[in-house]
Amino acid sequence: PNTSSEQEQALAVFNHAAEEILFFKGQQWHVTNYALLTFAALAVVPSWLEPPRWAWFANLLCTALVILPAWGAVRVLKSLDGALQKERGRMEKARDKLPLVREMHAAPEPRDRIVSWLLYTAVGAGAYFAIFINLSRIINLSRSPQVVACLTAGP
């Protein structure tokens, strides 16, 4: 039998965990969106540059730079996923002490893990496409006689 004070504390823990989960899920989406925007910028910006020698170098540089936001986004998503699991554990412990809450509020479904993996996949796919776009431009520019002349002529 739980005392009234224990139930109040458990309810406070449950509410706090729920708020934290909402915050962490929102942060996961923000990180993913900003990573995808970064990849889009790294894929688009080199196409604006002239002369072709600079465009070739910019594509090469942006291809390499894609790795940094991809690595950072995956690390932050992993950290947020760990924080989510920690809060879910707290929520479960609080739910065990609150029979009415346990009855009315079911444990989270496994789809939450699927959403996390979909966000990882979106970051990976975004990085892949940014690299693919830049590398394909490098290949196309390398075939251009104008670029070959610029690259072999020197300063």
N, C-alpha and C positions, 0 to 999 in steps of 0.2 A: 504494500500500500504506500503510495506516494503522498507526502504531505503537500499542503497547499503551496508552501514556499518552494518545494522541489519542482512542483508543476509550473509555477510562475517562472522559475529559473530555466526550466526546460523549454518553455514557450518562448522566452527571450532568446535562448540559444537557437531555437528553430527559426524564429523570425530573422535573426541576424544572419544565419546561414543562408536563408532564402534570398536576402538582400545581396549578400556577397556573391551568390551564384548568378543572380541577374547581372551584377556588375561585371563579373569575369566573363560571362557569355558575351556581353556587349563589347568588352575589350577584345575578345577573340575576333569578332567581326571587324572591329576597327583595324586591328593589326593586319588582317587579311586584305581588307579594302585598300589600306595604304600601301601594302606590298604590291598589290596588283597595279595601282596607280603608278608606283615607282617603276615597275617593269614596263608599263606602257610608255612612260616618259623615256626610259632608256632605249626603247625600240623606235620611238618616233623622232626624237631630237637629232640623231645623226643624219637623218634624211634631209634635214633643212640646211646642212652645211655645204658650202662651196669654198674653195675649189675641190675637185675630186680627191686630191691628196689628203685634205683635211677630213673629208667625209669617210675615206677609207680608215684613217687613224681613229676617228670618232666612233665608227662602228666597232672597231677592234677594242677600244677602251670600254665602250658601253657593254660589249659582250662580257668582258672580264668583270665589270662592275656589278652585273646582275647577281653574282655570287654573294656579295655582301648583304643586300637586303633579303635575299632568299634565306641565307644562313641565320640572319638576325630574326626574321619572322618565324622561322621554325623553332628557334630557341625560345622566343617569347610565347608562342603558341603552346609549346611543351610545358613551360612554366605555368601558364594560365590553366592548362589542363590538370596539372598537379594540384594547383590551388583549388580547382573545382572539385576534384576527388576528395580533398581534405574537408571541404565544406559539406560535401554530400555525406561523408562519414559522420560529421557533427550532427547533421540533420537527422540521420538514421538513429543516432544515440538519443537525441531529443525526442524523436518520434516514439521510441520504445518506452519512454517515461510518460507519454501523453496518449492514453488509450483513445480518446475522442479524435485526436489529430491522426493517429495511426489508422483509425477506421475511415476517416474522411479524406485523408491525403495519402494517396498511394506512393510507393517508392518510384523514383524515376525509371523510365523505360530505357532499355539498352540503346535506343536511337540517339541519345545524347552523345554516346561514344562515336556513333556513325557521323554525326554532324562535325565533331572534332576532326575525324579522319578526312571528311570532305573538305574542310578548310585547309588541312595539310596538302591535300591533292590540288586544290585551287592554287596554292602558293607554288607548288612544284610545277604545275602546268603553265602558270604565268611565267615563271623563270625559263622554262623550256622554250616557250614561244618567243620570248624576248631574245634569247640566245639564237634561236633558229632564224628569226627575222634579220638580226644583225649579221650573222654568218652568211646568210644568203646574199645580203647586200655586198659583203666583202668579196664573195666569190664573183658576183656580177661585176663589181668595180674592178676586180683584178683582171677580168677578161677585156675590159675596155682599153683600146689603144691609147687613149688620152691619159688614163691613169698609169698605165705601164710606162709611158713616156715621162710622166711626172715623177714616178717613183724611181726610175733609173737615172733621171737627169741630175738629181742631187739639188742642193740649195741654190 
